[in-house]
Amino acid sequence: MTMDIRLKERLVGAAVLVLAAVLFIPMVLDGPTSNRQVSQSVELPSMGDRKTVRIALDAENDTTTRDVQELSAAQRDE
């Protein structure tokens, strides 16, 4: 019976060593990671052709869906 316990302990130990090797050997072989920064320019669209809309969130300024639809239709006509 003690032979079975020793065998199980050795198998568990071997499994732990194999798992550690699988995790750490690739890290060692790859070497240190480079800290290179890639610079790439990006062109953003201009803000000139956009409209800014401010919406009041007060309870006194509560609008219905119909009012919002009318406002949006009026803005489209401009």
PyMOL Python script that loads the backbone (N, CA, C, O; Angstrom):
from pymol import cmd

cmd.read_pdbstr("""\
ATOM      1  N   MET A   1       0.821  -1.189   0.000  1.00  0.00           N
ATOM      2  CA  MET A   1       0.000   0.000   0.000  1.00  0.00           C
ATOM      3  C   MET A   1       0.869   1.259   0.000  1.00  0.00           C
ATOM      4  O   MET A   1       0.520   2.243  -0.652  1.00  0.00           O
ATOM      5  N   THR A   2       1.976   1.245   0.709  1.00  0.00           N
ATOM      6  CA  THR A   2       2.858   2.405   0.721  1.00  0.00           C
ATOM      7  C   THR A   2       3.486   2.618  -0.648  1.00  0.00           C
ATOM      8  O   THR A   2       3.851   3.739  -1.003  1.00  0.00           O
ATOM      9  N   MET A   3       3.610   1.546  -1.412  1.00  0.00           N
ATOM     10  CA  MET A   3       4.169   1.664  -2.752  1.00  0.00           C
ATOM     11  C   MET A   3       3.223   2.454  -3.647  1.00  0.00           C
ATOM     12  O   MET A   3       3.674   3.242  -4.478  1.00  0.00           O
ATOM     13  N   ASP A   4       1.908   2.252  -3.487  1.00  0.00           N
ATOM     14  CA  ASP A   4       0.926   2.979  -4.281  1.00  0.00           C
ATOM     15  C   ASP A   4       0.956   4.473  -3.956  1.00  0.00           C
ATOM     16  O   ASP A   4       0.852   5.297  -4.865  1.00  0.00           O
ATOM     17  N   ILE A   5       1.094   4.833  -2.698  1.00  0.00           N
ATOM     18  CA  ILE A   5       1.129   6.240  -2.294  1.00  0.00           C
ATOM     19  C   ILE A   5       2.387   6.905  -2.852  1.00  0.00           C
ATOM     20  O   ILE A   5       2.326   8.024  -3.362  1.00  0.00           O
ATOM     21  N   ARG A   6       3.516   6.222  -2.757  1.00  0.00           N
ATOM     22  CA  ARG A   6       4.764   6.775  -3.300  1.00  0.00           C
ATOM     23  C   ARG A   6       4.664   6.983  -4.814  1.00  0.00           C
ATOM     24  O   ARG A   6       5.118   7.995  -5.347  1.00  0.00           O
ATOM     25  N   LEU A   7       4.061   6.008  -5.489  1.00  0.00           N
ATOM     26  CA  LEU A   7       3.906   6.108  -6.940  1.00  0.00           C
ATOM     27  C   LEU A   7       3.016   7.292  -7.308  1.00  0.00           C
ATOM     28  O   LEU A   7       3.322   8.032  -8.242  1.00  0.00           O
ATOM     29  N   LYS A   8       1.916   7.473  -6.576  1.00  0.00           N
ATOM     30  CA  LYS A   8       1.015   8.599  -6.828  1.00  0.00           C
ATOM     31  C   LYS A   8       1.732   9.930  -6.595  1.00  0.00           C
ATOM     32  O   LYS A   8       1.582  10.864  -7.382  1.00  0.00           O
ATOM     33  N   GLU A   9       2.509  10.014  -5.517  1.00  0.00           N
ATOM     34  CA  GLU A   9       3.236  11.251  -5.226  1.00  0.00           C
ATOM     35  C   GLU A   9       4.255  11.553  -6.320  1.00  0.00           C
ATOM     36  O   GLU A   9       4.416  12.706  -6.721  1.00  0.00           O
ATOM     37  N   ARG A  10       4.931  10.537  -6.795  1.00  0.00           N
ATOM     38  CA  ARG A  10       5.913  10.741  -7.865  1.00  0.00           C
ATOM     39  C   ARG A  10       5.232  11.164  -9.167  1.00  0.00           C
ATOM     40  O   ARG A  10       5.741  12.026  -9.884  1.00  0.00           O
ATOM     41  N   LEU A  11       4.088  10.561  -9.469  1.00  0.00           N
ATOM     42  CA  LEU A  11       3.356  10.933 -10.680  1.00  0.00           C
ATOM     43  C   LEU A  11       2.854  12.378 -10.607  1.00  0.00           C
ATOM     44  O   LEU A  11       2.921  13.115 -11.591  1.00  0.00           O
ATOM     45  N   VAL A  12       2.355  12.771  -9.440  1.00  0.00           N
ATOM     46  CA  VAL A  12       1.892  14.154  -9.265  1.00  0.00           C
ATOM     47  C   VAL A  12       3.075  15.108  -9.387  1.00  0.00           C
ATOM     48  O   VAL A  12       2.969  16.147 -10.039  1.00  0.00           O
ATOM     49  N   GLY A  13       4.187  14.767  -8.772  1.00  0.00           N
ATOM     50  CA  GLY A  13       5.381  15.602  -8.872  1.00  0.00           C
ATOM     51  C   GLY A  13       5.873  15.728 -10.303  1.00  0.00           C
ATOM     52  O   GLY A  13       6.256  16.813 -10.741  1.00  0.00           O
ATOM     53  N   ALA A  14       5.861  14.614 -11.032  1.00  0.00           N
ATOM     54  CA  ALA A  14       6.290  14.641 -12.430  1.00  0.00           C
ATOM     55  C   ALA A  14       5.343  15.499 -13.265  1.00  0.00           C
ATOM     56  O   ALA A  14       5.786  16.239 -14.144  1.00  0.00           O
ATOM     57  N   ALA A  15       4.049  15.405 -12.996  1.00  0.00           N
ATOM     58  CA  ALA A  15       3.073  16.211 -13.734  1.00  0.00           C
ATOM     59  C   ALA A  15       3.281  17.701 -13.467  1.00  0.00           C
ATOM     60  O   ALA A  15       3.172  18.518 -14.380  1.00  0.00           O
ATOM     61  N   VAL A  16       3.581  18.052 -12.217  1.00  0.00           N
ATOM     62  CA  VAL A  16       3.834  19.460 -11.871  1.00  0.00           C
ATOM     63  C   VAL A  16       5.088  19.960 -12.578  1.00  0.00           C
ATOM     64  O   VAL A  16       5.106  21.080 -13.090  1.00  0.00           O
ATOM     65  N   LEU A  17       6.141  19.135 -12.610  1.00  0.00           N
ATOM     66  CA  LEU A  17       7.371  19.537 -13.295  1.00  0.00           C
ATOM     67  C   LEU A  17       7.155  19.713 -14.797  1.00  0.00           C
ATOM     68  O   LEU A  17       7.681  20.652 -15.394  1.00  0.00           O
ATOM     69  N   VAL A  18       6.394  18.824 -15.401  1.00  0.00           N
ATOM     70  CA  VAL A  18       6.108  18.934 -16.835  1.00  0.00           C
ATOM     71  C   VAL A  18       5.295  20.196 -17.115  1.00  0.00           C
ATOM     72  O   VAL A  18       5.565  20.904 -18.085  1.00  0.00           O
ATOM     73  N   LEU A  19       4.314  20.477 -16.282  1.00  0.00           N
ATOM     74  CA  LEU A  19       3.498  21.681 -16.451  1.00  0.00           C
ATOM     75  C   LEU A  19       4.347  22.940 -16.314  1.00  0.00           C
ATOM     76  O   LEU A  19       4.207  23.879 -17.098  1.00  0.00           O
ATOM     77  N   ALA A  20       5.222  22.956 -15.320  1.00  0.00           N
ATOM     78  CA  ALA A  20       6.108  24.113 -15.137  1.00  0.00           C
ATOM     79  C   ALA A  20       7.027  24.276 -16.341  1.00  0.00           C
ATOM     80  O   ALA A  20       7.271  25.398 -16.787  1.00  0.00           O
ATOM     81  N   ALA A  21       7.536  23.173 -16.869  1.00  0.00           N
ATOM     82  CA  ALA A  21       8.414  23.243 -18.038  1.00  0.00           C
ATOM     83  C   ALA A  21       7.659  23.765 -19.256  1.00  0.00           C
ATOM     84  O   ALA A  21       8.185  24.577 -20.017  1.00  0.00           O
ATOM     85  N   VAL A  22       6.439  23.304 -19.436  1.00  0.00           N
ATOM     86  CA  VAL A  22       5.628  23.753 -20.576  1.00  0.00           C
ATOM     87  C   VAL A  22       5.362  25.252 -20.487  1.00  0.00           C
ATOM     88  O   VAL A  22       5.316  25.931 -21.512  1.00  0.00           O
ATOM     89  N   LEU A  23       5.188  25.768 -19.292  1.00  0.00           N
ATOM     90  CA  LEU A  23       4.904  27.195 -19.129  1.00  0.00           C
ATOM     91  C   LEU A  23       6.149  28.069 -19.210  1.00  0.00           C
ATOM     92  O   LEU A  23       6.108  29.135 -19.825  1.00  0.00           O
ATOM     93  N   PHE A  24       7.250  27.645 -18.607  1.00  0.00           N
ATOM     94  CA  PHE A  24       8.403  28.527 -18.464  1.00  0.00           C
ATOM     95  C   PHE A  24       9.459  28.395 -19.558  1.00  0.00           C
ATOM     96  O   PHE A  24      10.146  29.374 -19.849  1.00  0.00           O
ATOM     97  N   ILE A  25       9.614  27.238 -20.168  1.00  0.00           N
ATOM     98  CA  ILE A  25      10.640  27.079 -21.203  1.00  0.00           C
ATOM     99  C   ILE A  25      10.382  27.997 -22.403  1.00  0.00           C
ATOM    100  O   ILE A  25      11.333  28.604 -22.895  1.00  0.00           O
ATOM    101  N   PRO A  26       9.149  28.129 -22.897  1.00  0.00           N
ATOM    102  CA  PRO A  26       8.934  29.082 -24.003  1.00  0.00           C
ATOM    103  C   PRO A  26       9.288  30.523 -23.628  1.00  0.00           C
ATOM    104  O   PRO A  26       9.767  31.278 -24.475  1.00  0.00           O
ATOM    105  N   MET A  27       9.061  30.910 -22.386  1.00  0.00           N
ATOM    106  CA  MET A  27       9.421  32.263 -21.952  1.00  0.00           C
ATOM    107  C   MET A  27      10.931  32.462 -22.000  1.00  0.00           C
ATOM    108  O   MET A  27      11.411  33.518 -22.412  1.00  0.00           O
ATOM    109  N   VAL A  28      11.669  31.455 -21.583  1.00  0.00           N
ATOM    110  CA  VAL A  28      13.130  31.557 -21.566  1.00  0.00           C
ATOM    111  C   VAL A  28      13.673  31.566 -22.988  1.00  0.00           C
ATOM    112  O   VAL A  28      14.593  32.326 -23.288  1.00  0.00           O
ATOM    113  N   LEU A  29      13.123  30.739 -23.865  1.00  0.00           N
ATOM    114  CA  LEU A  29      13.624  30.655 -25.231  1.00  0.00           C
ATOM    115  C   LEU A  29      13.276  31.886 -26.058  1.00  0.00           C
ATOM    116  O   LEU A  29      14.045  32.262 -26.942  1.00  0.00           O
ATOM    117  N   ASP A  30      12.137  32.521 -25.794  1.00  0.00           N
ATOM    118  CA  ASP A  30      11.743  33.718 -26.541  1.00  0.00           C
ATOM    119  C   ASP A  30      12.596  34.921 -26.182  1.00  0.00           C
ATOM    120  O   ASP A  30      12.758  35.825 -27.001  1.00  0.00           O
ATOM    121  N   GLY A  31      13.131  34.950 -25.007  1.00  0.00           N
ATOM    122  CA  GLY A  31      13.948  36.082 -24.586  1.00  0.00           C
ATOM    123  C   GLY A  31      13.070  37.242 -24.132  1.00  0.00           C
ATOM    124  O   GLY A  31      11.847  37.129 -24.065  1.00  0.00           O
ATOM    125  N   PRO A  32      13.724  38.360 -23.823  1.00  0.00           N
ATOM    126  CA  PRO A  32      12.951  39.506 -23.341  1.00  0.00           C
ATOM    127  C   PRO A  32      12.117  40.115 -24.465  1.00  0.00           C
ATOM    128  O   PRO A  32      12.511  40.110 -25.631  1.00  0.00           O
ATOM    129  N   THR A  33      10.974  40.628 -24.089  1.00  0.00           N
ATOM    130  CA  THR A  33      10.119  41.277 -25.076  1.00  0.00           C
ATOM    131  C   THR A  33      10.664  42.661 -25.368  1.00  0.00           C
ATOM    132  O   THR A  33      11.186  43.333 -24.478  1.00  0.00           O
ATOM    133  N   SER A  34      10.544  43.073 -26.583  1.00  0.00           N
ATOM    134  CA  SER A  34      11.041  44.401 -26.947  1.00  0.00           C
ATOM    135  C   SER A  34       9.988  45.443 -26.590  1.00  0.00           C
ATOM    136  O   SER A  34       8.786  45.189 -26.667  1.00  0.00           O
ATOM    137  N   ASN A  35      10.451  46.585 -26.209  1.00  0.00           N
ATOM    138  CA  ASN A  35       9.555  47.678 -25.844  1.00  0.00           C
ATOM    139  C   ASN A  35       9.465  48.689 -26.979  1.00  0.00           C
ATOM    140  O   ASN A  35       9.431  49.898 -26.747  1.00  0.00           O
ATOM    141  N   ARG A  36       9.428  48.189 -28.195  1.00  0.00           N
ATOM    142  CA  ARG A  36       9.323  49.073 -29.352  1.00  0.00           C
ATOM    143  C   ARG A  36       7.950  49.720 -29.381  1.00  0.00           C
ATOM    144  O   ARG A  36       6.940  49.101 -29.044  1.00  0.00           O
ATOM    145  N   GLN A  37       7.940  50.960 -29.786  1.00  0.00           N
ATOM    146  CA  GLN A  37       6.679  51.654 -29.965  1.00  0.00           C
ATOM    147  C   GLN A  37       6.475  51.874 -31.456  1.00  0.00           C
ATOM    148  O   GLN A  37       7.366  52.354 -32.157  1.00  0.00           O
ATOM    149  N   VAL A  38       5.315  51.522 -31.915  1.00  0.00           N
ATOM    150  CA  VAL A  38       4.992  51.693 -33.322  1.00  0.00           C
ATOM    151  C   VAL A  38       4.310  53.040 -33.477  1.00  0.00           C
ATOM    152  O   VAL A  38       3.308  53.318 -32.818  1.00  0.00           O
ATOM    153  N   SER A  39       4.853  53.867 -34.342  1.00  0.00           N
ATOM    154  CA  SER A  39       4.224  55.166 -34.571  1.00  0.00           C
ATOM    155  C   SER A  39       3.527  55.141 -35.920  1.00  0.00           C
ATOM    156  O   SER A  39       4.115  54.788 -36.942  1.00  0.00           O
ATOM    157  N   GLN A  40       2.279  55.519 -35.895  1.00  0.00           N
ATOM    158  CA  GLN A  40       1.487  55.535 -37.108  1.00  0.00           C
ATOM    159  C   GLN A  40       0.600  56.766 -37.042  1.00  0.00           C
ATOM    160  O   GLN A  40      -0.086  56.988 -36.044  1.00  0.00           O
ATOM    161  N   SER A  41       0.608  57.560 -38.088  1.00  0.00           N
ATOM    162  CA  SER A  41      -0.219  58.763 -38.077  1.00  0.00           C
ATOM    163  C   SER A  41      -1.627  58.418 -38.548  1.00  0.00           C
ATOM    164  O   SER A  41      -1.824  57.605 -39.451  1.00  0.00           O
ATOM    165  N   VAL A  42      -2.584  59.053 -37.914  1.00  0.00           N
ATOM    166  CA  VAL A  42      -3.986  58.826 -38.226  1.00  0.00           C
ATOM    167  C   VAL A  42      -4.621  60.177 -38.520  1.00  0.00           C
ATOM    168  O   VAL A  42      -4.468  61.118 -37.741  1.00  0.00           O
ATOM    169  N   GLU A  43      -5.323  60.277 -39.626  1.00  0.00           N
ATOM    170  CA  GLU A  43      -6.005  61.519 -39.961  1.00  0.00           C
ATOM    171  C   GLU A  43      -7.439  61.452 -39.454  1.00  0.00           C
ATOM    172  O   GLU A  43      -8.189  60.536 -39.790  1.00  0.00           O
ATOM    173  N   LEU A  44      -7.805  62.430 -38.646  1.00  0.00           N
ATOM    174  CA  LEU A  44      -9.151  62.503 -38.102  1.00  0.00           C
ATOM    175  C   LEU A  44      -9.973  63.486 -38.914  1.00  0.00           C
ATOM    176  O   LEU A  44      -9.430  64.467 -39.423  1.00  0.00           O
ATOM    177  N   PRO A  45     -11.273  63.246 -39.047  1.00  0.00           N
ATOM    178  CA  PRO A  45     -12.107  64.186 -39.800  1.00  0.00           C
ATOM    179  C   PRO A  45     -12.215  65.513 -39.057  1.00  0.00           C
ATOM    180  O   PRO A  45     -12.130  65.564 -37.830  1.00  0.00           O
ATOM    181  N   SER A  46     -12.404  66.578 -39.819  1.00  0.00           N
ATOM    182  CA  SER A  46     -12.516  67.896 -39.193  1.00  0.00           C
ATOM    183  C   SER A  46     -13.840  68.009 -38.447  1.00  0.00           C
ATOM    184  O   SER A  46     -14.812  67.329 -38.776  1.00  0.00           O
ATOM    185  N   MET A  47     -13.864  68.863 -37.454  1.00  0.00           N
ATOM    186  CA  MET A  47     -15.071  69.055 -36.647  1.00  0.00           C
ATOM    187  C   MET A  47     -15.961  70.158 -37.227  1.00  0.00           C
ATOM    188  O   MET A  47     -17.015  70.444 -36.659  1.00  0.00           O
ATOM    189  N   GLY A  48     -15.573  70.776 -38.325  1.00  0.00           N
ATOM    190  CA  GLY A  48     -16.315  71.894 -38.882  1.00  0.00           C
ATOM    191  C   GLY A  48     -17.702  71.531 -39.374  1.00  0.00           C
ATOM    192  O   GLY A  48     -18.611  72.356 -39.282  1.00  0.00           O
ATOM    193  N   ASP A  49     -17.898  70.346 -39.884  1.00  0.00           N
ATOM    194  CA  ASP A  49     -19.184  69.982 -40.468  1.00  0.00           C
ATOM    195  C   ASP A  49     -20.080  69.205 -39.505  1.00  0.00           C
ATOM    196  O   ASP A  49     -20.966  68.469 -39.942  1.00  0.00           O
ATOM    197  N   ARG A  50     -19.861  69.360 -38.224  1.00  0.00           N
ATOM    198  CA  ARG A  50     -20.691  68.680 -37.225  1.00  0.00           C
ATOM    199  C   ARG A  50     -21.444  69.702 -36.397  1.00  0.00           C
ATOM    200  O   ARG A  50     -20.968  70.817 -36.181  1.00  0.00           O
ATOM    201  N   LYS A  51     -22.619  69.315 -35.938  1.00  0.00           N
ATOM    202  CA  LYS A  51     -23.420  70.187 -35.086  1.00  0.00           C
ATOM    203  C   LYS A  51     -23.372  69.665 -33.660  1.00  0.00           C
ATOM    204  O   LYS A  51     -23.320  68.458 -33.424  1.00  0.00           O
ATOM    205  N   THR A  52     -23.390  70.591 -32.720  1.00  0.00           N
ATOM    206  CA  THR A  52     -23.439  70.231 -31.315  1.00  0.00           C
ATOM    207  C   THR A  52     -24.841  70.503 -30.801  1.00  0.00           C
ATOM    208  O   THR A  52     -25.366  71.604 -30.968  1.00  0.00           O
ATOM    209  N   VAL A  53     -25.447  69.507 -30.177  1.00  0.00           N
ATOM    210  CA  VAL A  53     -26.789  69.651 -29.630  1.00  0.00           C
ATOM    211  C   VAL A  53     -26.701  69.442 -28.133  1.00  0.00           C
ATOM    212  O   VAL A  53     -26.172  68.429 -27.676  1.00  0.00           O
ATOM    213  N   ARG A  54     -27.215  70.391 -27.364  1.00  0.00           N
ATOM    214  CA  ARG A  54     -27.245  70.267 -25.910  1.00  0.00           C
ATOM    215  C   ARG A  54     -28.658  69.904 -25.484  1.00  0.00           C
ATOM    216  O   ARG A  54     -29.633  70.511 -25.928  1.00  0.00           O
ATOM    217  N   ILE A  55     -28.750  68.916 -24.626  1.00  0.00           N
ATOM    218  CA  ILE A  55     -30.046  68.454 -24.147  1.00  0.00           C
ATOM    219  C   ILE A  55     -30.107  68.697 -22.654  1.00  0.00           C
ATOM    220  O   ILE A  55     -29.253  68.222 -21.906  1.00  0.00           O
ATOM    221  N   ALA A  56     -31.126  69.443 -22.213  1.00  0.00           N
ATOM    222  CA  ALA A  56     -31.310  69.701 -20.789  1.00  0.00           C
ATOM    223  C   ALA A  56     -31.977  68.486 -20.158  1.00  0.00           C
ATOM    224  O   ALA A  56     -32.940  67.945 -20.701  1.00  0.00           O
ATOM    225  N   LEU A  57     -31.466  68.068 -19.024  1.00  0.00           N
ATOM    226  CA  LEU A  57     -31.999  66.880 -18.362  1.00  0.00           C
ATOM    227  C   LEU A  57     -32.858  67.229 -17.159  1.00  0.00           C
ATOM    228  O   LEU A  57     -33.081  66.382 -16.294  1.00  0.00           O
ATOM    229  N   ASP A  58     -33.342  68.459 -17.090  1.00  0.00           N
ATOM    230  CA  ASP A  58     -34.200  68.876 -15.984  1.00  0.00           C
ATOM    231  C   ASP A  58     -35.596  68.317 -16.176  1.00  0.00           C
ATOM    232  O   ASP A  58     -36.035  68.107 -17.307  1.00  0.00           O
ATOM    233  N   ALA A  59     -36.296  68.076 -15.078  1.00  0.00           N
ATOM    234  CA  ALA A  59     -37.664  67.575 -15.142  1.00  0.00           C
ATOM    235  C   ALA A  59     -38.597  68.632 -15.714  1.00  0.00           C
ATOM    236  O   ALA A  59     -39.613  68.294 -16.323  1.00  0.00           O
ATOM    237  N   GLU A  60     -38.267  69.913 -15.528  1.00  0.00           N
ATOM    238  CA  GLU A  60     -39.107  70.993 -16.039  1.00  0.00           C
ATOM    239  C   GLU A  60     -39.082  71.039 -17.562  1.00  0.00           C
ATOM    240  O   GLU A  60     -40.059  71.463 -18.180  1.00  0.00           O
ATOM    241  N   ASN A  61     -38.009  70.622 -18.163  1.00  0.00           N
ATOM    242  CA  ASN A  61     -37.862  70.677 -19.617  1.00  0.00           C
ATOM    243  C   ASN A  61     -38.251  69.364 -20.281  1.00  0.00           C
ATOM    244  O   ASN A  61     -37.736  69.035 -21.350  1.00  0.00           O
ATOM    245  N   ASP A  62     -39.141  68.622 -19.671  1.00  0.00           N
ATOM    246  CA  ASP A  62     -39.553  67.325 -20.193  1.00  0.00           C
ATOM    247  C   ASP A  62     -40.274  67.515 -21.529  1.00  0.00           C
ATOM    248  O   ASP A  62     -41.195  68.326 -21.625  1.00  0.00           O
ATOM    249  N   THR A  63     -39.865  66.782 -22.547  1.00  0.00           N
ATOM    250  CA  THR A  63     -40.505  66.866 -23.863  1.00  0.00           C
ATOM    251  C   THR A  63     -41.081  65.513 -24.220  1.00  0.00           C
ATOM    252  O   THR A  63     -40.629  64.476 -23.734  1.00  0.00           O
ATOM    253  N   THR A  64     -42.071  65.541 -25.068  1.00  0.00           N
ATOM    254  CA  THR A  64     -42.670  64.286 -25.518  1.00  0.00           C
ATOM    255  C   THR A  64     -41.952  63.813 -26.768  1.00  0.00           C
ATOM    256  O   THR A  64     -41.142  64.540 -27.343  1.00  0.00           O
ATOM    257  N   THR A  65     -42.244  62.627 -27.173  1.00  0.00           N
ATOM    258  CA  THR A  65     -41.624  62.068 -28.368  1.00  0.00           C
ATOM    259  C   THR A  65     -41.978  62.898 -29.594  1.00  0.00           C
ATOM    260  O   THR A  65     -41.145  63.088 -30.480  1.00  0.00           O
ATOM    261  N   ARG A  66     -43.204  63.390 -29.648  1.00  0.00           N
ATOM    262  CA  ARG A  66     -43.642  64.193 -30.788  1.00  0.00           C
ATOM    263  C   ARG A  66     -42.823  65.472 -30.898  1.00  0.00           C
ATOM    264  O   ARG A  66     -42.436  65.874 -31.995  1.00  0.00           O
ATOM    265  N   ASP A  67     -42.554  66.119 -29.745  1.00  0.00           N
ATOM    266  CA  ASP A  67     -41.751  67.345 -29.755  1.00  0.00           C
ATOM    267  C   ASP A  67     -40.341  67.065 -30.259  1.00  0.00           C
ATOM    268  O   ASP A  67     -39.782  67.858 -31.017  1.00  0.00           O
ATOM    269  N   VAL A  68     -39.773  65.958 -29.847  1.00  0.00           N
ATOM    270  CA  VAL A  68     -38.422  65.599 -30.281  1.00  0.00           C
ATOM    271  C   VAL A  68     -38.410  65.324 -31.774  1.00  0.00           C
ATOM    272  O   VAL A  68     -37.476  65.720 -32.471  1.00  0.00           O
ATOM    273  N   GLN A  69     -39.445  64.644 -32.276  1.00  0.00           N
ATOM    274  CA  GLN A  69     -39.513  64.359 -33.706  1.00  0.00           C
ATOM    275  C   GLN A  69     -39.654  65.644 -34.516  1.00  0.00           C
ATOM    276  O   GLN A  69     -39.041  65.783 -35.574  1.00  0.00           O
ATOM    277  N   GLU A  70     -40.458  66.580 -34.023  1.00  0.00           N
ATOM    278  CA  GLU A  70     -40.617  67.860 -34.716  1.00  0.00           C
ATOM    279  C   GLU A  70     -39.299  68.629 -34.725  1.00  0.00           C
ATOM    280  O   GLU A  70     -38.932  69.223 -35.738  1.00  0.00           O
ATOM    281  N   LEU A  71     -38.589  68.618 -33.601  1.00  0.00           N
ATOM    282  CA  LEU A  71     -37.313  69.316 -33.509  1.00  0.00           C
ATOM    283  C   LEU A  71     -36.298  68.707 -34.466  1.00  0.00           C
ATOM    284  O   LEU A  71     -35.556  69.427 -35.134  1.00  0.00           O
ATOM    285  N   SER A  72     -36.267  67.385 -34.531  1.00  0.00           N
ATOM    286  CA  SER A  72     -35.306  66.732 -35.411  1.00  0.00           C
ATOM    287  C   SER A  72     -35.660  66.989 -36.872  1.00  0.00           C
ATOM    288  O   SER A  72     -34.759  67.137 -37.697  1.00  0.00           O
ATOM    289  N   ALA A  73     -36.946  67.046 -37.215  1.00  0.00           N
ATOM    290  CA  ALA A  73     -37.351  67.355 -38.587  1.00  0.00           C
ATOM    291  C   ALA A  73     -36.982  68.789 -38.935  1.00  0.00           C
ATOM    292  O   ALA A  73     -36.564  69.063 -40.059  1.00  0.00           O
ATOM    293  N   ALA A  74     -37.131  69.708 -37.983  1.00  0.00           N
ATOM    294  CA  ALA A  74     -36.783  71.109 -38.223  1.00  0.00           C
ATOM    295  C   ALA A  74     -35.278  71.257 -38.421  1.00  0.00           C
ATOM    296  O   ALA A  74     -34.842  72.065 -39.242  1.00  0.00           O
ATOM    297  N   GLN A  75     -34.493  70.504 -37.693  1.00  0.00           N
ATOM    298  CA  GLN A  75     -33.038  70.587 -37.831  1.00  0.00           C
ATOM    299  C   GLN A  75     -32.589  70.022 -39.172  1.00  0.00           C
ATOM    300  O   GLN A  75     -31.618  70.504 -39.756  1.00  0.00           O
ATOM    301  N   ARG A  76     -33.288  69.003 -39.664  1.00  0.00           N
ATOM    302  CA  ARG A  76     -32.935  68.429 -40.956  1.00  0.00           C
ATOM    303  C   ARG A  76     -33.212  69.413 -42.090  1.00  0.00           C
ATOM    304  O   ARG A  76     -32.506  69.428 -43.098  1.00  0.00           O
ATOM    305  N   ASP A  77     -34.257  70.239 -41.913  1.00  0.00           N
ATOM    306  CA  ASP A  77     -34.628  71.202 -42.950  1.00  0.00           C
ATOM    307  C   ASP A  77     -33.644  72.360 -43.046  1.00  0.00           C
ATOM    308  O   ASP A  77     -33.589  73.033 -44.075  1.00  0.00           O
ATOM    309  N   GLU A  78     -32.865  72.606 -41.989  1.00  0.00           N
ATOM    310  CA  GLU A  78     -31.936  73.744 -41.988  1.00  0.00           C
ATOM    311  C   GLU A  78     -30.838  73.597 -42.978  1.00  0.00           C
ATOM    312  O   GLU A  78     -29.984  74.476 -43.089  1.00  0.00           O
TER     313      GLU A  78
END
""", "prot")
cmd.dss("prot")
cmd.show_as("cartoon", "prot")
cmd.util.cbc("prot")
cmd.orient("prot")
